[in-house]
Structure formats: structure tokens, C-alpha cells
Amino acid sequence: MASIARKQSLSRLSSGLLDELSFCCQLAANPRLRLAELADELLFERQSQLPEQVQDPEILALLPY
């Protein structure tokens, strides 16, 4: 069984690869727009399943926006 840190690392890696796949498919000499769209959908679904991160009010106060 993989450790939690290992699972998180693999999740970040696969999300990064989906993002890169989408980018490359859109900019290819012969664009694969449907494949890019599917990669974007998978990435969106994956990100929407992540729990919302708790924001530290002290750090938020330091942000310029």
C-alpha cells in the first residue's frame, strides 16, 4: 500500500501530465482539439473533487489583492 505522501505526489504528477497533454494537443501542427478538451475535462473533474483548502486569515491579510 502506497503512503499518503506517495499518493499525493502521483496525483500532482498525473494532474500536471493532463495539463501538459492538453497544452500540447492544442499547439500541435495537426491539433487534436477533442483530446485536449477531454484532458481539460478530466483535470477539471479531478480538481473539483479535491477538498477546499482552509485559508489562513493572517496570510490572506498579507496578499495585495
mmCIF file as gemmi writes it, N, C-alpha and C atoms, coordinates in Angstrom:
data_model
loop_
_atom_site.group_PDB
_atom_site.id
_atom_site.type_symbol
_atom_site.label_atom_id
_atom_site.label_alt_id
_atom_site.label_comp_id
_atom_site.label_asym_id
_atom_site.label_entity_id
_atom_site.label_seq_id
_atom_site.pdbx_PDB_ins_code
_atom_site.Cartn_x
_atom_site.Cartn_y
_atom_site.Cartn_z
_atom_site.occupancy
_atom_site.B_iso_or_equiv
_atom_site.pdbx_formal_charge
_atom_site.auth_seq_id
_atom_site.auth_asym_id
_atom_site.pdbx_PDB_model_num
ATOM 1 N N . MET Axp A 1 ? 0.848 -1.179 0 1 0 ? 1 A 1
ATOM 2 C CA . MET Axp A 1 ? 0 0 0 1 0 ? 1 A 1
ATOM 3 C C . MET Axp A 1 ? 0.895 1.244 0 1 0 ? 1 A 1
ATOM 4 N N . ALA Axp A 2 ? 0.566 2.159 -0.873 1 0 ? 2 A 1
ATOM 5 C CA . ALA Axp A 2 ? 1.364 3.38 -1.003 1 0 ? 2 A 1
ATOM 6 C C . ALA Axp A 2 ? 1.052 4.341 0.144 1 0 ? 2 A 1
ATOM 7 N N . SER Axp A 3 ? 2.071 5.075 0.539 1 0 ? 3 A 1
ATOM 8 C CA . SER Axp A 3 ? 1.882 6.054 1.606 1 0 ? 3 A 1
ATOM 9 C C . SER Axp A 3 ? 1.058 7.229 1.097 1 0 ? 3 A 1
ATOM 10 N N . ILE Axp A 4 ? 0.528 8.008 2.012 1 0 ? 4 A 1
ATOM 11 C CA . ILE Axp A 4 ? -0.283 9.176 1.641 1 0 ? 4 A 1
ATOM 12 C C . ILE Axp A 4 ? 0.552 10.167 0.84 1 0 ? 4 A 1
ATOM 13 N N . ALA Axp A 5 ? 1.795 10.373 1.252 1 0 ? 5 A 1
ATOM 14 C CA . ALA Axp A 5 ? 2.663 11.307 0.537 1 0 ? 5 A 1
ATOM 15 C C . ALA Axp A 5 ? 2.903 10.828 -0.894 1 0 ? 5 A 1
ATOM 16 N N . ARG Axp A 6 ? 3.077 9.534 -1.057 1 0 ? 6 A 1
ATOM 17 C CA . ARG Axp A 6 ? 3.301 8.965 -2.395 1 0 ? 6 A 1
ATOM 18 C C . ARG Axp A 6 ? 2.053 9.145 -3.265 1 0 ? 6 A 1
ATOM 19 N N . LYS Axp A 7 ? 0.88 8.919 -2.702 1 0 ? 7 A 1
ATOM 20 C CA . LYS Axp A 7 ? -0.37 9.091 -3.452 1 0 ? 7 A 1
ATOM 21 C C . LYS Axp A 7 ? -0.549 10.545 -3.87 1 0 ? 7 A 1
ATOM 22 N N . GLN Axp A 8 ? -0.233 11.471 -2.974 1 0 ? 8 A 1
ATOM 23 C CA . GLN Axp A 8 ? -0.352 12.89 -3.295 1 0 ? 8 A 1
ATOM 24 C C . GLN Axp A 8 ? 0.628 13.282 -4.393 1 0 ? 8 A 1
ATOM 25 N N . SER Axp A 9 ? 1.835 12.731 -4.321 1 0 ? 9 A 1
ATOM 26 C CA . SER Axp A 9 ? 2.838 13.014 -5.331 1 0 ? 9 A 1
ATOM 27 C C . SER Axp A 9 ? 2.388 12.499 -6.702 1 0 ? 9 A 1
ATOM 28 N N . LEU Axp A 10 ? 1.866 11.295 -6.741 1 0 ? 10 A 1
ATOM 29 C CA . LEU Axp A 10 ? 1.382 10.73 -8.004 1 0 ? 10 A 1
ATOM 30 C C . LEU Axp A 10 ? 0.181 11.508 -8.539 1 0 ? 10 A 1
ATOM 31 N N . SER Axp A 11 ? -0.674 11.975 -7.66 1 0 ? 11 A 1
ATOM 32 C CA . SER Axp A 11 ? -1.831 12.763 -8.075 1 0 ? 11 A 1
ATOM 33 C C . SER Axp A 11 ? -1.391 14.077 -8.711 1 0 ? 11 A 1
ATOM 34 N N . ARG Axp A 12 ? -0.41 14.761 -8.08 1 0 ? 12 A 1
ATOM 35 C CA . ARG Axp A 12 ? 0.106 16.013 -8.647 1 0 ? 12 A 1
ATOM 36 C C . ARG Axp A 12 ? 0.76 15.759 -10.005 1 0 ? 12 A 1
ATOM 37 N N . LEU Axp A 13 ? 1.504 14.671 -10.106 1 0 ? 13 A 1
ATOM 38 C CA . LEU Axp A 13 ? 2.182 14.339 -11.356 1 0 ? 13 A 1
ATOM 39 C C . LEU Axp A 13 ? 1.167 14.074 -12.458 1 0 ? 13 A 1
ATOM 40 N N . SER Axp A 14 ? 0.142 13.292 -12.17 1 0 ? 14 A 1
ATOM 41 C CA . SER Axp A 14 ? -0.842 12.979 -13.205 1 0 ? 14 A 1
ATOM 42 C C . SER Axp A 14 ? -1.638 14.221 -13.597 1 0 ? 14 A 1
ATOM 43 N N . SER Axp A 15 ? -1.923 15.11 -12.649 1 0 ? 15 A 1
ATOM 44 C CA . SER Axp A 15 ? -2.61 16.361 -12.987 1 0 ? 15 A 1
ATOM 45 C C . SER Axp A 15 ? -1.727 17.216 -13.888 1 0 ? 15 A 1
ATOM 46 N N . GLY Axp A 16 ? -0.458 17.262 -13.584 1 0 ? 16 A 1
ATOM 47 C CA . GLY Axp A 16 ? 0.481 18.016 -14.422 1 0 ? 16 A 1
ATOM 48 C C . GLY Axp A 16 ? 0.577 17.442 -15.821 1 0 ? 16 A 1
ATOM 49 N N . LEU Axp A 17 ? 0.545 16.122 -15.929 1 0 ? 17 A 1
ATOM 50 C CA . LEU Axp A 17 ? 0.608 15.488 -17.237 1 0 ? 17 A 1
ATOM 51 C C . LEU Axp A 17 ? -0.662 15.741 -18.049 1 0 ? 17 A 1
ATOM 52 N N . LEU Axp A 18 ? -1.815 15.749 -17.385 1 0 ? 18 A 1
ATOM 53 C CA . LEU Axp A 18 ? -3.059 16.071 -18.091 1 0 ? 18 A 1
ATOM 54 C C . LEU Axp A 18 ? -3.015 17.504 -18.621 1 0 ? 18 A 1
ATOM 55 N N . ASP Axp A 19 ? -2.507 18.415 -17.827 1 0 ? 19 A 1
ATOM 56 C CA . ASP Axp A 19 ? -2.392 19.813 -18.242 1 0 ? 19 A 1
ATOM 57 C C . ASP Axp A 19 ? -1.446 19.938 -19.428 1 0 ? 19 A 1
ATOM 58 N N . GLU Axp A 20 ? -0.325 19.245 -19.368 1 0 ? 20 A 1
ATOM 59 C CA . GLU Axp A 20 ? 0.65 19.292 -20.451 1 0 ? 20 A 1
ATOM 60 C C . GLU Axp A 20 ? 0.095 18.644 -21.722 1 0 ? 20 A 1
ATOM 61 N N . LEU Axp A 21 ? -0.634 17.545 -21.571 1 0 ? 21 A 1
ATOM 62 C CA . LEU Axp A 21 ? -1.256 16.884 -22.716 1 0 ? 21 A 1
ATOM 63 C C . LEU Axp A 21 ? -2.22 17.828 -23.42 1 0 ? 21 A 1
ATOM 64 N N . SER Axp A 22 ? -3.044 18.51 -22.652 1 0 ? 22 A 1
ATOM 65 C CA . SER Axp A 22 ? -3.996 19.454 -23.228 1 0 ? 22 A 1
ATOM 66 C C . SER Axp A 22 ? -3.27 20.559 -23.991 1 0 ? 22 A 1
ATOM 67 N N . PHE Axp A 23 ? -2.234 21.108 -23.381 1 0 ? 23 A 1
ATOM 68 C CA . PHE Axp A 23 ? -1.466 22.188 -23.992 1 0 ? 23 A 1
ATOM 69 C C . PHE Axp A 23 ? -0.828 21.731 -25.307 1 0 ? 23 A 1
ATOM 70 N N . CYS Axp A 24 ? -0.194 20.566 -25.292 1 0 ? 24 A 1
ATOM 71 C CA . CYS Axp A 24 ? 0.482 20.059 -26.488 1 0 ? 24 A 1
ATOM 72 C C . CYS Axp A 24 ? -0.505 19.731 -27.603 1 0 ? 24 A 1
ATOM 73 N N . CYS Axp A 25 ? -1.654 19.197 -27.23 1 0 ? 25 A 1
ATOM 74 C CA . CYS Axp A 25 ? -2.661 18.852 -28.236 1 0 ? 25 A 1
ATOM 75 C C . CYS Axp A 25 ? -3.206 20.093 -28.933 1 0 ? 25 A 1
ATOM 76 N N . GLN Axp A 26 ? -3.303 21.181 -28.211 1 0 ? 26 A 1
ATOM 77 C CA . GLN Axp A 26 ? -3.827 22.417 -28.795 1 0 ? 26 A 1
ATOM 78 C C . GLN Axp A 26 ? -2.814 23.092 -29.713 1 0 ? 26 A 1
ATOM 79 N N . LEU Axp A 27 ? -1.524 22.949 -29.408 1 0 ? 27 A 1
ATOM 80 C CA . LEU Axp A 27 ? -0.491 23.651 -30.17 1 0 ? 27 A 1
ATOM 81 C C . LEU Axp A 27 ? 0.192 22.79 -31.22 1 0 ? 27 A 1
ATOM 82 N N . ALA Axp A 28 ? -0.234 21.557 -31.381 1 0 ? 28 A 1
ATOM 83 C CA . ALA Axp A 28 ? 0.402 20.651 -32.34 1 0 ? 28 A 1
ATOM 84 C C . ALA Axp A 28 ? 0.194 21.158 -33.766 1 0 ? 28 A 1
ATOM 85 N N . ALA Axp A 29 ? 1.075 20.722 -34.677 1 0 ? 29 A 1
ATOM 86 C CA . ALA Axp A 29 ? 0.94 21.093 -36.078 1 0 ? 29 A 1
ATOM 87 C C . ALA Axp A 29 ? -0.403 20.628 -36.627 1 0 ? 29 A 1
ATOM 88 N N . ASN Axp A 30 ? -0.848 19.487 -36.159 1 0 ? 30 A 1
ATOM 89 C CA . ASN Axp A 30 ? -2.168 18.958 -36.511 1 0 ? 30 A 1
ATOM 90 C C . ASN Axp A 30 ? -2.944 18.841 -35.2 1 0 ? 30 A 1
ATOM 91 N N . PRO Axp A 31 ? -3.612 19.92 -34.776 1 0 ? 31 A 1
ATOM 92 C CA . PRO Axp A 31 ? -4.227 19.958 -33.45 1 0 ? 31 A 1
ATOM 93 C C . PRO Axp A 31 ? -5.226 18.825 -33.207 1 0 ? 31 A 1
ATOM 94 N N . ARG Axp A 32 ? -5.17 18.303 -32.019 1 0 ? 32 A 1
ATOM 95 C CA . ARG Axp A 32 ? -6.111 17.275 -31.558 1 0 ? 32 A 1
ATOM 96 C C . ARG Axp A 32 ? -7.007 17.929 -30.517 1 0 ? 32 A 1
ATOM 97 N N . LEU Axp A 33 ? -7.939 18.733 -31 1 0 ? 33 A 1
ATOM 98 C CA . LEU Axp A 33 ? -8.753 19.55 -30.105 1 0 ? 33 A 1
ATOM 99 C C . LEU Axp A 33 ? -9.651 18.713 -29.198 1 0 ? 33 A 1
ATOM 100 N N . ARG Axp A 34 ? -10.187 17.619 -29.719 1 0 ? 34 A 1
ATOM 101 C CA . ARG Axp A 34 ? -11.063 16.784 -28.89 1 0 ? 34 A 1
ATOM 102 C C . ARG Axp A 34 ? -10.261 16.142 -27.754 1 0 ? 34 A 1
ATOM 103 N N . LEU Axp A 35 ? -9.057 15.673 -28.029 1 0 ? 35 A 1
ATOM 104 C CA . LEU Axp A 35 ? -8.212 15.093 -26.992 1 0 ? 35 A 1
ATOM 105 C C . LEU Axp A 35 ? -7.848 16.143 -25.949 1 0 ? 35 A 1
ATOM 106 N N . ALA Axp A 36 ? -7.552 17.351 -26.391 1 0 ? 36 A 1
ATOM 107 C CA . ALA Axp A 36 ? -7.249 18.448 -25.464 1 0 ? 36 A 1
ATOM 108 C C . ALA Axp A 36 ? -8.459 18.752 -24.597 1 0 ? 36 A 1
ATOM 109 N N . GLU Axp A 37 ? -9.64 18.741 -25.197 1 0 ? 37 A 1
ATOM 110 C CA . GLU Axp A 37 ? -10.87 19.006 -24.455 1 0 ? 37 A 1
ATOM 111 C C . GLU Axp A 37 ? -11.12 17.922 -23.405 1 0 ? 37 A 1
ATOM 112 N N . LEU Axp A 38 ? -10.882 16.663 -23.767 1 0 ? 38 A 1
ATOM 113 C CA . LEU Axp A 38 ? -11.064 15.565 -22.82 1 0 ? 38 A 1
ATOM 114 C C . LEU Axp A 38 ? -10.077 15.659 -21.655 1 0 ? 38 A 1
ATOM 115 N N . ALA Axp A 39 ? -8.834 16.007 -21.955 1 0 ? 39 A 1
ATOM 116 C CA . ALA Axp A 39 ? -7.833 16.172 -20.895 1 0 ? 39 A 1
ATOM 117 C C . ALA Axp A 39 ? -8.239 17.303 -19.954 1 0 ? 39 A 1
ATOM 118 N N . ASP Axp A 40 ? -8.754 18.396 -20.512 1 0 ? 40 A 1
ATOM 119 C CA . ASP Axp A 40 ? -9.224 19.516 -19.682 1 0 ? 40 A 1
ATOM 120 C C . ASP Axp A 40 ? -10.385 19.087 -18.794 1 0 ? 40 A 1
ATOM 121 N N . GLU Axp A 41 ? -11.307 18.297 -19.344 1 0 ? 41 A 1
ATOM 122 C CA . GLU Axp A 41 ? -12.454 17.823 -18.565 1 0 ? 41 A 1
ATOM 123 C C . GLU Axp A 41 ? -12.009 16.921 -17.411 1 0 ? 41 A 1
ATOM 124 N N . LEU Axp A 42 ? -11.074 16.019 -17.698 1 0 ? 42 A 1
ATOM 125 C CA . LEU Axp A 42 ? -10.565 15.143 -16.642 1 0 ? 42 A 1
ATOM 126 C C . LEU Axp A 42 ? -9.879 15.944 -15.541 1 0 ? 42 A 1
ATOM 127 N N . LEU Axp A 43 ? -9.094 16.917 -15.943 1 0 ? 43 A 1
ATOM 128 C CA . LEU Axp A 43 ? -8.396 17.755 -14.963 1 0 ? 43 A 1
ATOM 129 C C . LEU Axp A 43 ? -9.397 18.555 -14.127 1 0 ? 43 A 1
ATOM 130 N N . PHE Axp A 44 ? -10.432 19.089 -14.763 1 0 ? 44 A 1
ATOM 131 C CA . PHE Axp A 44 ? -11.45 19.845 -14.048 1 0 ? 44 A 1
ATOM 132 C C . PHE Axp A 44 ? -12.186 18.953 -13.043 1 0 ? 44 A 1
ATOM 133 N N . GLU Axp A 45 ? -12.565 17.74 -13.482 1 0 ? 45 A 1
ATOM 134 C CA . GLU Axp A 45 ? -13.246 16.812 -12.584 1 0 ? 45 A 1
ATOM 135 C C . GLU Axp A 45 ? -12.366 16.447 -11.395 1 0 ? 45 A 1
ATOM 136 N N . ARG Axp A 46 ? -11.093 16.214 -11.664 1 0 ? 46 A 1
ATOM 137 C CA . ARG Axp A 46 ? -10.16 15.855 -10.589 1 0 ? 46 A 1
ATOM 138 C C . ARG Axp A 46 ? -10.033 17.004 -9.592 1 0 ? 46 A 1
ATOM 139 N N . GLN Axp A 47 ? -9.914 18.23 -10.093 1 0 ? 47 A 1
ATOM 140 C CA . GLN Axp A 47 ? -9.756 19.376 -9.207 1 0 ? 47 A 1
ATOM 141 C C . GLN Axp A 47 ? -11.03 19.671 -8.433 1 0 ? 47 A 1
ATOM 142 N N . SER Axp A 48 ? -12.183 19.411 -9.031 1 0 ? 48 A 1
ATOM 143 C CA . SER Axp A 48 ? -13.44 19.671 -8.33 1 0 ? 48 A 1
ATOM 144 C C . SER Axp A 48 ? -13.69 18.668 -7.208 1 0 ? 48 A 1
ATOM 145 N N . GLN Axp A 49 ? -13.023 17.52 -7.241 1 0 ? 49 A 1
ATOM 146 C CA . GLN Axp A 49 ? -13.177 16.516 -6.194 1 0 ? 49 A 1
ATOM 147 C C . GLN Axp A 49 ? -12.258 16.755 -5.006 1 0 ? 49 A 1
ATOM 148 N N . LEU Axp A 50 ? -11.298 17.661 -5.172 1 0 ? 50 A 1
ATOM 149 C CA . LEU Axp A 50 ? -10.374 17.96 -4.073 1 0 ? 50 A 1
ATOM 150 C C . LEU Axp A 50 ? -11.102 18.735 -2.985 1 0 ? 50 A 1
ATOM 151 N N . PRO Axp A 51 ? -10.784 18.455 -1.731 1 0 ? 51 A 1
ATOM 152 C CA . PRO Axp A 51 ? -11.407 19.239 -0.662 1 0 ? 51 A 1
ATOM 153 C C . PRO Axp A 51 ? -10.903 20.68 -0.709 1 0 ? 51 A 1
ATOM 154 N N . GLU Axp A 52 ? -11.771 21.593 -0.323 1 0 ? 52 A 1
ATOM 155 C CA . GLU Axp A 52 ? -11.384 23.005 -0.319 1 0 ? 52 A 1
ATOM 156 C C . GLU Axp A 52 ? -10.343 23.226 0.776 1 0 ? 52 A 1
ATOM 157 N N . GLN Axp A 53 ? -9.29 23.927 0.43 1 0 ? 53 A 1
ATOM 158 C CA . GLN Axp A 53 ? -8.221 24.174 1.385 1 0 ? 53 A 1
ATOM 159 C C . GLN Axp A 53 ? -8.611 25.317 2.318 1 0 ? 53 A 1
ATOM 160 N N . VAL Axp A 54 ? -8.296 25.141 3.575 1 0 ? 54 A 1
ATOM 161 C CA . VAL Axp A 54 ? -8.574 26.17 4.571 1 0 ? 54 A 1
ATOM 162 C C . VAL Axp A 54 ? -7.569 27.294 4.391 1 0 ? 54 A 1
ATOM 163 N N . GLN Axp A 55 ? -8.081 28.516 4.327 1 0 ? 55 A 1
ATOM 164 C CA . GLN Axp A 55 ? -7.231 29.684 4.132 1 0 ? 55 A 1
ATOM 165 C C . GLN Axp A 55 ? -6.87 30.289 5.483 1 0 ? 55 A 1
ATOM 166 N N . ASP Axp A 56 ? -5.601 30.582 5.659 1 0 ? 56 A 1
ATOM 167 C CA . ASP Axp A 56 ? -5.121 31.212 6.881 1 0 ? 56 A 1
ATOM 168 C C . ASP Axp A 56 ? -5.392 32.716 6.793 1 0 ? 56 A 1
ATOM 169 N N . PRO Axp A 57 ? -6.194 33.267 7.701 1 0 ? 57 A 1
ATOM 170 C CA . PRO Axp A 57 ? -6.538 34.697 7.612 1 0 ? 57 A 1
ATOM 171 C C . PRO Axp A 57 ? -5.32 35.618 7.719 1 0 ? 57 A 1
ATOM 172 N N . GLU Axp A 58 ? -4.293 35.211 8.431 1 0 ? 58 A 1
ATOM 173 C CA . GLU Axp A 58 ? -3.098 36.052 8.553 1 0 ? 58 A 1
ATOM 174 C C . GLU Axp A 58 ? -2.37 36.139 7.217 1 0 ? 58 A 1
ATOM 175 N N . ILE Axp A 59 ? -2.313 35.039 6.508 1 0 ? 59 A 1
ATOM 176 C CA . ILE Axp A 59 ? -1.649 35.041 5.185 1 0 ? 59 A 1
ATOM 177 C C . ILE Axp A 59 ? -2.508 35.811 4.185 1 0 ? 59 A 1
ATOM 178 N N . LEU Axp A 60 ? -3.814 35.625 4.243 1 0 ? 60 A 1
ATOM 179 C CA . LEU Axp A 60 ? -4.701 36.342 3.332 1 0 ? 60 A 1
ATOM 180 C C . LEU Axp A 60 ? -4.601 37.852 3.526 1 0 ? 60 A 1
ATOM 181 N N . ALA Axp A 61 ? -4.363 38.286 4.751 1 0 ? 61 A 1
ATOM 182 C CA . ALA Axp A 61 ? -4.24 39.728 5.03 1 0 ? 61 A 1
ATOM 183 C C . ALA Axp A 61 ? -2.985 40.31 4.382 1 0 ? 61 A 1
ATOM 184 N N . LEU Axp A 62 ? -1.982 39.483 4.13 1 0 ? 62 A 1
ATOM 185 C CA . LEU Axp A 62 ? -0.743 39.953 3.539 1 0 ? 62 A 1
ATOM 186 C C . LEU Axp A 62 ? -0.811 40.045 2.008 1 0 ? 62 A 1
ATOM 187 N N . LEU Axp A 63 ? -1.789 39.403 1.405 1 0 ? 63 A 1
ATOM 188 C CA . LEU Axp A 63 ? -1.897 39.405 -0.044 1 0 ? 63 A 1
ATOM 189 C C . LEU Axp A 63 ? -2.352 40.772 -0.556 1 0 ? 63 A 1
ATOM 190 N N . PRO Axp A 64 ? -1.8 41.22 -1.678 1 0 ? 64 A 1
ATOM 191 C CA . PRO Axp A 64 ? -2.133 42.55 -2.18 1 0 ? 64 A 1
ATOM 192 C C . PRO Axp A 64 ? -3.507 42.631 -2.852 1 0 ? 64 A 1
ATOM 193 N N . TYR Axp A 65 ? -4.182 41.542 -3.068 1 0 ? 65 A 1
ATOM 194 C CA . TYR Axp A 65 ? -5.486 41.59 -3.75 1 0 ? 65 A 1
ATOM 195 C C . TYR Axp A 65 ? -6.591 41.178 -2.848 1 0 ? 65 A 1
